[in-house]
C-alpha cells in the first residue's frame, strides 16, 4: 500500500476522524498499546499500516460500478465499466462537474457511493 492509498483508506476507515473513537481500530481502546491514536500512529507505523490494509480488505469500497454490477452482472461494459451513464442509472439530478471534459466515465462509475 503506497502512502496515498494508505491515507485514503485511513480517512475512509475513520470517516475523516469523525467516527466514535471506541469503534476505531486505531483508538486507545483497540490498539493494544494503551496509546491515544495520534501517538500510536507516530510510534508504530508498520502496525498501523497493517491495520489499515486489513480493514480496507475487509471493507471494500462500494462504488457505483460495484453496486450496479452486483445487480446486473451481465450488463454491457466498455473498458470495464457499464456503457450506460451512471447519472441516468442512479437518477442523479445533474452530471458531475467535468463530465465529458476532465473526468471519464470510468472516473464517474468508480466514485464511492455515499450511504
Number of C-alpha atoms within 10 A of each C-alpha: 11 7 9 9 12 17 15 13 23 21 14 16 19 17 12 12 12 10 11 10 16 11 11 18 18 26 21 18 16 16 18 11 14 12 16 15 20 11 14 19 17 10 12 11 11 11 14 20 19 13 15 25 17 11 16 17 10 9 12 10 15 14 16 21 19 19 14 17 16 10 9 11 12 9 13 12 12 11 8 10 22 20 13 14 14 21 15 11 10 10 10 10 8 9 14 12 9 10 13 10 7 8 12 12 17 16 11 20 22 17 14 14 13 7 4
